[in-house]
Amino acid sequence: MKHPDTVLLNVAALDDRIRELGLKRSWIADQIRIDRKTMTRWLTGQTKRIHVDNLNRLAALLDCNPRELVQSETGEVFATSEDQSLAARLIAQENLLEILTPTGKWPLLEGLIKAAMKPDLPLALLGQLYNCLAIAAWRQSKLDPAEEYTRRALSLGQQSGHKATIARAKLNEATVLSFRGRVKEAITAYRYCIDSRQYLDETVSASALSNLGSVFWEYGDFDASLHYQDEAIACFSRLKMELNLAIAWIGRAATLADMNRFAEAWSSIQTALFHAERGSWQRGFGDAYLVAAKINARQGGRAEARRFFDKAAERFAALGIVEARTVAIEGVVLKVEGKLSQARSRLEWAETMNPDFPISKTEVLREFLELAVALGDHRLWMIKREALKTLYVACGCDGWLARLDESDVFPSLA
């Protein structure tokens, strides 16, 4: 069928150009005198053809050649149902992610996406679906599937030339690299995302800042960690993203605790709990209570350390979460309570947990060093210190490694 007055719209090129200029879709629709719903249908692939008059007005407004917004007729692809278009649109707008993140119902998201996926979806939208599958996978600690979904999303982004899909895939790549303990590579990938922030929604680019802050803590650069968490907090505050604010404030508190800046760390935890409450983030309470237990234990507050740890354990039990970090903090609390043999038993167990997450093991080994000092066991201290050094080298935790090398003598012998 001939369409003499219309051309096939290149959705990926249009989306990228809008993001590059930082324009609002509603404003564009008003400027070229179309219904805002029409603009939405263009960008979700529901309406595939555009009248040449609208194309020319759109290109003039976006300061580009009309040909840049046109897709070859021979490369025409169609979404096959309204349900698929709706699923793709919801995912592209992050609605499902925002709805499901506080509840942690990632298997539900995974199932919904897989039910909507078909090979004849537009490539850019298919790439976005794979990106969200990757998020659902790594949220469930399923790193191998997350890595595969990320690879597919990146490939589809490159095939379609959709920079937003590529940037989001790189963000997933950075997250998986961090979980794998490939810290330096994760830092590089997160910085790519931040440099490409014009292609990411503000909410996503702010998350990249917060994640980079967390990875710099893993690396051992505390000042850089605080810098990026503070940048993220400023963005999340402007966007009123309560759950993300809770995450960033918890990350900030954990870094400050490792810097022995306990008053600031405690203030950050109080702020994190405030935002977790407003964001109805159940896991956030557990994470915040866990850091609160560590802060109190570090200052010798036995009763408060136990109280906050028990509250964290209760939250995690309700959510079905069992992680090495939780058991490691229990070891810290037991140590400050003077129950050294029990503390050692818990740390020995924690060391065997979550083998796919080496950064968690570094936390356990750091606590083991402290326990060895409390036990006066020089041999244990040497064994765990060597294991920790090997892991720091393997993961690229240069900042932590430097601190370890600075304190290479058993405290009682110093």
C-alpha positions in Angstrom: 0.0 0.0 0.0 1.3 3.4 -0.9 1.6 6.2 1.6 2.5 9.3 -0.6 2.2 11.8 2.2 3.8 9.8 5.0 7.2 8.3 5.9 8.3 5.6 8.3 9.4 7.2 11.5 12.8 6.2 13.1 11.7 6.1 16.7 15.2 5.4 18.1 16.6 8.5 16.3 13.7 10.7 17.4 14.0 9.5 21.1 17.8 10.1 21.1 17.5 13.6 19.6 14.9 14.6 22.2 17.1 13.3 25.0 20.2 15.0 23.6 18.4 18.4 23.7 16.8 17.7 27.1 13.3 18.5 25.8 10.0 17.5 27.3 7.7 15.5 25.0 4.7 17.5 25.9 6.5 20.8 25.0 7.4 19.4 21.6 3.8 18.3 20.9 2.6 21.8 21.8 5.2 23.5 19.6 4.4 21.5 16.4 0.7 21.6 17.2 -0.1 18.0 17.6 -2.0 16.1 20.4 0.3 15.0 23.2 -1.1 11.5 22.8 0.1 11.5 19.2 3.7 12.3 20.5 3.4 9.3 22.9 2.2 7.0 20.1 5.2 8.0 17.9 7.7 7.3 20.6 6.2 4.0 21.6 6.0 2.7 18.1 2.1 2.5 18.1 2.0 5.0 15.2 4.7 4.1 12.8 4.2 6.5 10.0 4.4 10.3 10.2 3.0 12.9 7.8 5.7 14.8 6.0 4.4 18.1 7.2 4.8 16.9 10.8 8.2 15.5 10.0 9.4 18.8 8.7 8.1 20.7 11.7 9.6 18.2 14.1 13.0 18.3 12.4 13.0 22.1 12.4 12.2 22.2 16.1 14.9 19.6 16.9 17.4 21.3 14.6 18.2 18.2 12.5 17.8 17.0 8.9 14.3 15.4 8.4 16.1 12.4 6.8 17.7 11.7 10.2 14.2 10.9 11.6 13.2 8.6 8.8 13.6 4.8 8.7 14.1 2.9 5.5 10.9 1.3 4.2 12.8 -2.0 3.7 13.7 -2.1 7.4 10.1 -1.8 8.6 9.2 -3.7 11.7 5.9 -3.8 13.6 4.7 -4.4 17.1 2.0 -7.0 16.8 -0.4 -6.1 19.6 -1.6 -3.3 21.8 -0.5 -5.3 24.8 3.1 -5.4 23.6 3.0 -1.7 23.0 1.6 -1.0 26.4 4.2 -3.3 28.1 7.1 -1.6 26.2 5.8 1.9 27.0 5.4 1.1 30.8 8.9 -0.4 30.9 10.4 2.6 28.9 8.8 5.0 31.4 10.1 2.9 34.4 6.6 2.6 35.8 6.8 -1.1 36.5 10.3 -0.7 38.0 9.0 2.0 40.3 6.0 0.0 41.3 7.8 -3.2 42.0 11.1 -2.0 43.6 9.7 -1.3 47.1 8.0 -4.8 47.2 10.9 -6.7 45.7 8.5 -8.7 43.4 11.1 -9.2 40.7 9.9 -12.6 39.6 6.6 -10.9 38.7 8.4 -8.3 36.6 10.4 -11.0 34.9 7.3 -13.0 34.0 5.4 -10.0 32.7 8.3 -9.0 30.4 8.8 -12.5 29.0 5.1 -12.8 28.3 5.2 -9.6 26.3 8.4 -10.3 24.3 8.2 -11.2 20.6 11.0 -11.0 18.0 9.0 -8.6 15.8 8.9 -5.8 18.4 10.9 -2.7 17.3 14.6 -3.3 18.1 14.9 -0.4 20.5 11.9 -1.5 22.5 13.1 -5.1 22.6 16.4 -3.8 23.9 14.6 -1.9 26.7 12.8 -5.1 27.6 16.1 -7.0 27.8 17.5 -4.2 30.0 14.6 -4.6 32.4 15.0 -8.4 32.4 18.6 -7.8 33.4 17.5 -5.7 36.3 15.0 -8.3 37.5 17.7 -10.9 37.2 20.5 -9.1 39.2 17.9 -8.0 41.8 17.4 -11.7 42.4 21.2 -12.3 42.5 20.9 -14.3 39.2 24.1 -12.9 37.7 24.6 -15.3 34.7 21.1 -14.5 33.2 21.6 -10.8 34.0 24.8 -10.8 32.1 23.2 -12.5 29.1 20.2 -10.1 29.1 22.6 -7.2 29.3 24.6 -8.5 26.3 21.4 -8.8 24.2 20.2 -5.3 25.2 23.6 -3.8 24.3 23.5 -5.6 20.9 20.0 -4.5 20.1 20.9 -0.9 21.1 23.8 -1.0 18.8 21.8 -2.5 15.9 19.0 0.1 16.3 21.4 2.9 17.0 19.4 3.8 20.1 21.8 5.5 22.5 19.3 5.3 25.4 19.2 1.5 25.2 23.0 1.4 25.0 23.4 3.6 28.0 21.0 1.6 30.1 22.7 -1.6 29.1 26.0 -0.2 30.2 24.5 0.6 33.5 23.4 -3.0 33.9 26.8 -4.1 32.8 28.4 -1.9 35.5 26.1 -3.3 38.2 26.9 -6.9 37.3 30.6 -6.1 37.2 30.3 -4.7 40.7 28.6 -7.9 41.9 31.3 -10.0 40.3 33.9 -8.1 42.2 35.4 -6.5 39.1 35.6 -3.1 40.7 37.8 -1.1 38.4 35.8 -2.2 35.3 32.6 -1.3 37.1 33.9 2.2 37.8 34.7 2.6 34.1 31.2 1.4 33.1 29.4 3.7 35.6 31.4 6.7 34.4 30.4 5.8 30.8 26.8 6.0 32.0 27.3 9.4 33.7 29.0 10.7 30.6 26.0 9.5 28.6 23.4 10.9 31.0 21.6 12.9 28.3 20.3 9.5 27.0 19.1 8.3 30.4 16.1 9.5 32.4 17.0 11.7 35.3 16.0 9.0 37.8 18.3 6.5 36.1 21.3 8.8 35.8 20.9 9.7 39.5 21.0 6.0 40.3 24.2 5.7 38.3 25.8 8.4 40.6 24.7 6.5 43.7 25.9 3.2 42.4 29.3 4.8 41.5 29.5 6.0 45.1 28.9 2.5 46.3 31.6 1.1 44.0 34.1 3.7 45.2 33.4 2.4 48.7 34.2 -1.1 47.4 37.4 0.3 45.8 38.3 1.9 49.1 38.2 5.6 48.0 35.9 7.0 50.8 36.1 10.6 49.7 35.0 9.7 46.1 32.2 7.6 47.6 30.8 10.4 49.6 31.1 12.8 46.7 29.0 10.7 44.3 26.5 9.8 47.0 26.0 13.5 47.8 25.5 14.3 44.1 23.0 11.5 43.9 21.2 12.7 47.0 20.8 16.2 45.5 19.3 14.6 42.4 17.0 12.3 44.3 15.8 15.1 46.5 14.9 17.2 43.6 13.0 14.3 42.0 11.4 13.3 45.3 12.6 9.7 45.0 12.1 8.4 48.5 13.4 4.8 48.0 16.5 6.0 46.2 17.2 8.6 48.9 17.1 5.8 51.5 19.6 3.7 49.4 22.0 6.7 49.0 21.8 7.7 52.7 22.5 4.1 53.8 25.5 4.0 51.4 26.7 7.3 52.9 26.3 6.0 56.4 28.3 2.8 55.7 31.2 4.8 54.3 31.2 7.3 57.2 31.2 4.4 59.6 34.3 2.9 58.0 35.9 6.4 58.3 35.1 6.3 62.1 32.9 9.4 61.6 30.2 7.9 63.8 28.1 10.9 64.6 27.7 11.7 60.9 27.0 8.1 60.1 24.3 8.0 62.7 22.7 11.1 61.4 22.7 9.6 57.9 21.0 6.4 59.1 18.2 8.4 60.8 17.7 10.2 57.5 17.7 6.9 55.6 15.0 5.5 57.9 12.9 8.5 57.3 13.0 8.1 53.5 12.6 4.3 53.8 9.3 4.9 55.7 8.1 7.4 53.1 9.0 5.1 50.3 7.6 2.0 51.9 10.8 0.2 51.2 10.8 -2.9 53.4 14.4 -4.1 52.6 15.6 -0.5 53.3 14.7 -0.8 57.0 16.7 -4.0 57.3 19.8 -2.5 55.6 19.6 0.7 57.7 19.2 -1.3 61.0 22.2 -3.4 60.0 24.4 -0.3 59.6 23.0 1.1 62.8 24.0 -2.1 64.6 27.5 -1.8 63.2 27.8 1.9 64.2 26.8 1.1 67.8 29.0 -2.0 68.0 32.0 0.0 66.8 31.4 2.5 69.7 31.0 -0.3 72.3 27.2 0.1 72.6 26.3 -3.5 73.3 22.5 -3.1 74.0 21.9 -0.8 71.1 24.0 -2.9 68.7 22.0 -6.0 69.7 18.6 -4.2 69.4 19.3 -2.9 65.9 20.7 -6.2 64.7 17.7 -8.1 65.9 15.4 -5.6 64.1 17.4 -6.1 60.9 17.3 -9.9 61.3 13.6 -9.8 61.8 13.1 -7.7 58.6 15.3 -10.0 56.5 13.7 -13.1 57.8 10.3 -11.8 56.7 11.7 -11.0 53.3 13.5 -14.4 53.0 16.9 -12.7 52.6 20.0 -14.6 53.9 23.3 -12.8 53.1 26.9 -13.0 54.3 26.9 -9.3 55.3 24.1 -9.9 57.8 25.9 -12.8 59.4 29.1 -10.8 59.5 27.5 -7.9 61.4 26.1 -10.5 63.8 29.6 -11.6 64.4 30.5 -7.9 65.2 27.7 -7.7 67.7 28.6 -11.0 69.3 32.2 -9.8 69.6 31.2 -6.6 71.4 29.1 -8.7 73.7 32.2 -10.7 74.6 30.9 -13.9 72.9 34.1 -14.5 71.0 33.7 -18.2 70.1 30.1 -17.6 68.8 31.4 -14.6 66.8 34.1 -16.8 65.2 31.5 -19.5 64.4 29.3 -17.0 62.7 32.1 -15.4 60.7 33.3 -18.8 59.6 29.8 -19.5 58.2 29.6 -16.1 56.6 32.9 -16.7 54.8 31.3 -19.7 52.9 28.2 -17.8 51.9 27.5 -16.0 48.6 30.5 -17.2 46.7 29.5 -15.3 43.6 29.8 -12.0 45.5 33.4 -11.5 46.5 32.9 -8.0 47.9 30.7 -9.5 50.6 33.6 -11.8 51.5 36.0 -8.8 51.9 33.6 -7.4 54.5 33.6 -10.7 56.4 37.4 -11.0 56.3 37.8 -7.4 57.6 35.6 -8.4 60.6 37.6 -11.6 61.0 40.8 -9.5 61.4 39.1 -7.5 64.2 38.0 -10.7 65.9 41.5 -12.2 65.7 42.9 -9.2 67.5 40.2 -9.6 70.2 41.1 -13.3 70.5 44.8 -12.5 70.6 45.3 -15.1 67.8 48.2 -13.9 65.7 48.1 -17.0 63.4 44.4 -16.5 62.6 45.1 -12.9 61.9 47.9 -13.7 59.5 45.7 -16.3 57.6 42.8 -14.0 57.2 44.9 -11.0 56.4 46.6 -13.0 53.5 43.2 -14.2 52.3 41.9 -10.6 52.4 44.9 -9.2 50.5 44.5 -11.8 47.8 40.9 -10.9 47.4 41.6 -7.2 47.3 44.1 -7.7 44.5 41.7 -10.0 42.5 38.9 -7.5 42.8 40.9 -4.3 42.3 40.2 -2.8 45.7 43.3 -0.7 45.6 42.2 1.8 48.3 41.4 -1.0 50.8 44.7 -2.8 49.8 46.7 0.3 50.7 45.1 0.5 54.1 45.8 -3.2 54.7 49.5 -2.7 53.7 49.8 0.2 56.1 48.8 -2.0 59.0 50.8 -5.1 58.3 51.8 -5.8 61.9 49.5 -7.6 64.4 48.3 -4.8 66.8 49.7 -6.5 70.0 53.1 -6.7 68.4 53.2 -3.1 67.0 
